[in-house]
Amino acid sequence: MILGLYIKAELENVDSVRAVPGIRWEVDVKEPTGYEFRKNVYFSSSESYSIPNSRGDANFIVKWRDSDARASIRIAEEGIPYTTEDVGKFKCIAKFEARGLDIIKWHPRGGFQALRGGRVYAVTFQEGSWADYDSDTNEPLSVLELDYKFAKL
């Protein structure tokens, strides 16, 4: 199953915000038919692992207690920008192939960048917000009210 990570945010004096390729994604995952879950698991497109007893590979692999099979996540696409034209609506910024697990929560932190007039700013979200200051124009920069959802594609 391919899951899209959709975000919605308010941008102030920022042209776009996007996940940097190779970002370390942090999520909570759950066994789809059971009670077991893992909190705050990390994975990145820069790290890939062979799935045991399979020809495939993944960026994250877990074995649930009551299952012989491995569950996995493979990053299908990342780095899709959220722009000023997207403000007020949800837009897919990353796609994950999830097998044998449900992604139930995303923990937005670092690994993002904001663009403004050709300048790049490193973004680390704290409680769904980021703020900085452009000293050249004396204007505040921000990404506020970050909201997200996962949806099947």
N, C-alpha and C positions, 0 to 999 in steps of 0.2 A: 504494500500500500504506500502510495506517495502522499506525504503530508506537506501542506504549505504552511509556513509561518507567516502570518499576516500581521502587520502593525498599523497603528493609527497614532498620529502625534500632531502636536502643534509645533511649527517651525517659526522661529523669530530671527530674521536677518540671516537665515541659512538657506542656501539653494537646494541642498540635498543632504541626506544622511544614509550611510550604508555600512554593512558589515564588511570589514576588511577580509579579503580572501585568506583563508588559513585561521580565521578566528577560532577561539576555543569556546564552543557552545556549551552552555551549562543548562541541564534540564532535569526534571524528575520523570521517571518511567515506571510503568506498572505492567504486571502480567495481565494480559487481556481477559483471561477466564478465571483468574485466581485472586489471591489477596496480597501476593508479594509485590513489593515495589522497591525502587532505589531512588534516593534523593541526591540531588546535586552531582550528577554524573557529568563528566566532561568528554568531549570528543572534538576532533579537528580534521579538516580535509588534508592536513599535512601528515597525519598518522593513519595508516591503513593496516589492517590485520586480515589474515586468511581465516575464513570461517571453517572450523573443523568439519570434516566429512562433507565438504562442499567445494565447488570450483570457484565460488565467489569470494569477495572480500568486503570488508566493512570498516567504518571509522570507529564503531563502538560495538562490542560483543558482550553479552551477559548470558549466564546460564541460570535459569530459574530452578529452584530446589526440586520441584515435582516434575521436571521435564528433562528428557535426554537431549533435546534439540537446543541449539543456541539461538537466542534472539539477537537482533542486530539493527544498527542504524547506519545507513550510507548516505553521505551528503550528495544529493543529486545536483544542486545548484545553490550558490550563495553569492553575495555581493550585489544583489539587485537593489538599485537606489530607490529611496523614498524621497520624492521631490515636493516642491511647493504646490505643484499641480495635484498631488495626492492628498493634501491636507484635508481632514474632515472625513476621510473614508479609509477603509482597510485596503492595504496592498500587500501582495505576497513579496517577501524579501529573501526567502530561502525555501528550498525544497529538500525534504528528507525521505528516503526510502526506509520505512520501518517494517521489520518482519518479526513477528512473535512478541511484540510489545506495543504499548500505547504511550505516547509522549503526552504527559498530563500537565506539565508546567514548564515555563521557560524562565530563566533567571537572567535578565539583561544586565550586563556589567560592561566591561571594556571590550576592545576589539572593534570599535566602530569609528568612523570618521565623518565629520561634517565638512561640506564644501561651501565656500562662499567666494565668489569672484576669483576663482583660480587658487585660492588659499585653502589648505587642508588643516583641519583641527582634529586632534585626537579626542575621542569621546569615550568617557566612562560614565555609564548611567548609575545614578544613586536614587533609589526609590522612584524610578520611572522618569527621571529628569536629568538634564545636563545643561550647564550654563557656563559661558566664558565671556570674554570682552575683546572686541577688535580695537586695538589701540590706534590703528591707522585711521579709522573712521569714527572713533569714540562712540561705538554702538554696542549694545549687548547682543550676544548670540545665545540662542537656547533651543533645546528640543524638550518640550514639556508634554505632560499628560500622556506619556507613552502607554499605549494599550496594545494587547496582542490577542490572537486566537490561532488555533490550529484548525485546519480544514482539509478534508480529503480532496485530492485533485483527480 
